[in-house]
Amino acid sequence: MSQETSRNIGPIVLLGPPGAGKGTQSKRIMEHYLIPQVSTGDILRYNVAQGTDLGLAAKAVMARGELVSDDLVCNMVLERLRQPDCKRGYILDGFPRTAAQAGWLDALLDSEFFDNTRPTRAWPIVIRLDVDYNKLLLRITGRRSCPACGRIYNVHFQLPRTDEICDFDGSKLVSRNDDRLEVIQPRLAAYQEQTRPVADYYERTGRLICVNGDQPMDEVTKQIYHIIEDRRA
């Protein structure tokens, strides 16, 4: 497909557990529609590094070993969404993490970002990538990456030509500490506990669309594009 540079795409929320392919699909959406990814992690680091009022408040909270509050996170997100590059649309990464944040986003889009000349509100397009649990474990624990070029392999699904060696630059592949089984199982459990209320919120409003993330990567991308085109038609 050719790149889309004129139509409003609006907000896109990708949900899914670690290893479901959100990062890959987000990058493809960004490149195809030329819209930015709005990452709460990036926003938080930026505000802390720049010493903004929000950043200083968040830094003090984190120094006490506490979680940054919804109010602080939402205010940072608000400032980011007001930037010109978000005018046509954006992909939200790591937000909303709670049902309260999802409700806040809806209220924001309804009040500040809703153009009354349009017949319908630009509600977020919410897509959840569903992956079989056992396949998810194989995806994550089998993942190997090249420290030089960043290419990703998998010892179960996508082997390099030479064992543990990158096909492109000959670097020895490495596995991330976060990809170990004893680390990933608690992460998956935490995802289910924390994110399920967000999915339930969007399901209650009839806006949750599920995509089978076990399909080949290109097929998942094709379905996501179709959903975006259908919702923004």
N, C-alpha and C positions, 0 to 999 in steps of 0.2 A: 504494500500500500504506500501511496505517496504521503508526505508529511502534511499535516493539517495546521494551517497558521492563521486562519481567519475566524472560524466559528468559536463561540464560547463553549468550552467543555465543562466548566463548572468544577465543583469539588469531587474528588474521588477518594473513597476510603477502602483500603485493601486490608482485610482481616485474614488471619491464618496463623497456625502455630509456627515456631521456629523450624526452618527447613522446608516450609511449604512452597517456597519459590517467590515470596513477595518481593524480595530485592531484585530478582531478575525481571519480573513482570513490571515492577515500578520503573526500572530503567528503560524498558521497551516503550512503555506508555509515554514517558518523558520525551524520548527521542522521536516518537511518532507524532505526538500532538504538540511538541515544543512547549510544554508546561513544566514548572518546577516541582521538585519534591520538597515538601515542608516537613522537616524532621524536628520533633520536639527535642531530641538529643542535641542536634546542631544548634537549635535556637537557644537552648539552655547554656551550652558552652560559649556561644557568641556573647550572650548577655553578661555572663560571668567575666569573660575575657575583656569586654569593653567597659566593665564597671558601671553598667546602667543601674538605675534604681532597682529595677526588677532583678538584675543579676546580683546586686549586692544583697538583696533580701533573700534570694535563693541560696547564695553562698553561705549566708549565716545559718540557714535552715540545715543545709547539708553538713556544715561544720559540727552541728549538734547531733549528727547521725540520723536526722529525721528525713522523711519524704517531703519533697516539694509539694505544696498544697495545690488543689485544683485551681484556686483563684490565681496563684502565681503563674501556673502553666497556661491557663486560659488567656491571661493578659499578655503573655509572651506570644502566644499563637495569634492573638488579635493584631498585635503590632506587625507581625510577619505578613498576615493576610492583607494588610493595608498597603503593602509594597506593590509598585506598578507591575512587576512580573507575574503577580497572581491574578491579574485582572481577568484573563481568559479562563483560568482554571488552575488546579494544582492537585497533587497527590499528597494526602496526609499520611505521614509515617510516624507510628507511635502515638497517634491521637485519632479519635478519642480512646482512652484506656478504661474509662468508667462510663456507666450509663448517665451519670450526672454531666460528664463532659460532652456526651453525645447530645443531651438535651440542651446544653449551653450552645453547642454549635448550631443546632436547629434554630434556636432563638436568635442567634447572631445573624444567620443567613436570612431570617425572616425580617429582621429589623434594619440592620445596617447595610447589608449587601443585596437586599431584594429590590430590584428595579421594577417599580410599579407599572411601567409601560409594557412589561411582559405578562402574558396570560398565566404563566405558571411559575412557581418558585423554583430556584435552582437548588433543590435538595441534593444532598450528596448521593452519588452513585456508590452504593455499598456492595462490595464483592468479597465473599469469603472463599478462600481456597481450601477445599476439604481434601485431606490426604489420609489414607489408611495408616493407623498408628504404627504397625510393624514396618511398613514401607518407609514411614517417616524416620524411624530409628535407623534403618539401613542407609537412608539418604544422608543423615547427619553423621553417624559414627563412621561411615565409609568415606566421608569427604576428605579430600587432600587438596592442597593449594600450592601453587608455585610462589615462593617468596619474592621472586624477581619480577614476573610479568602478571601475577595475580590470577592466572587461569585455574579453573577448578576441575578436579577429576573426582572419580568415585571408584573405590576398589570393588564395588559390587556391580555398578552400572556403566561406568565410563572409564575404563582402564587406560593408562598411558601405554604407548608402544613398548617402553622399557619400564620394568617394575620400579615404582617410586621415583621416576625421573620425568621431568617435564618434556613433552614432545618438542617444544619450540626453542628453549634455550638451555636445556640440559641440567637445569637446577634440580637439586634434590627436593622432592615434595615434602610438605610438612602438614601436620594436622593441628587444628586449634585446640587449646585446652578446653574450650567450651563445648567441643564436639564429643568429649568422652561420655560414655554411657552414664556414669555416676553423676555427671553434671547435667546432662540433657534431660534425664527423667524428671528431676525436680523442676526444671524449667518448663517442661511440657505440662506438668501438674499445675504449676503456677499460672501458665497461660489459660488453662481450662477454667481455673477458679476466677481469674481476674477479667478475662475477655468474654466469657459466656454472657454476662449481663449486658455487654455492649451489643453482641449479636442478637440477644433476646429483645433488646430495645428496638433495633431496626426491624426485627421480624414482626414485632407487634404493630409497627407502622407500615408493614407491607413493603419494605424497601430493601430487604436482605436478599441478595442473589447469590446462590451457591454455584461454584464451578468445581468440577472434579479435577483436583490438582495432581491426580495419579496419571493423567494423560501426558503424552509427549509435550514438551515445553512449547513448541510452535502451535499446537492445537489449543493449549490453554490461552496463549496470546490471542489467537484468532477469535476465541469465544469472548475474551474480555473486550476486544475491539468491537465485536458485534453488539455487546451489551451497551457499551458507551454510545455507539452510533444509534442504537434503538432508543435509548433514553433521551438522547439530545436531538432526536429528529424533530 
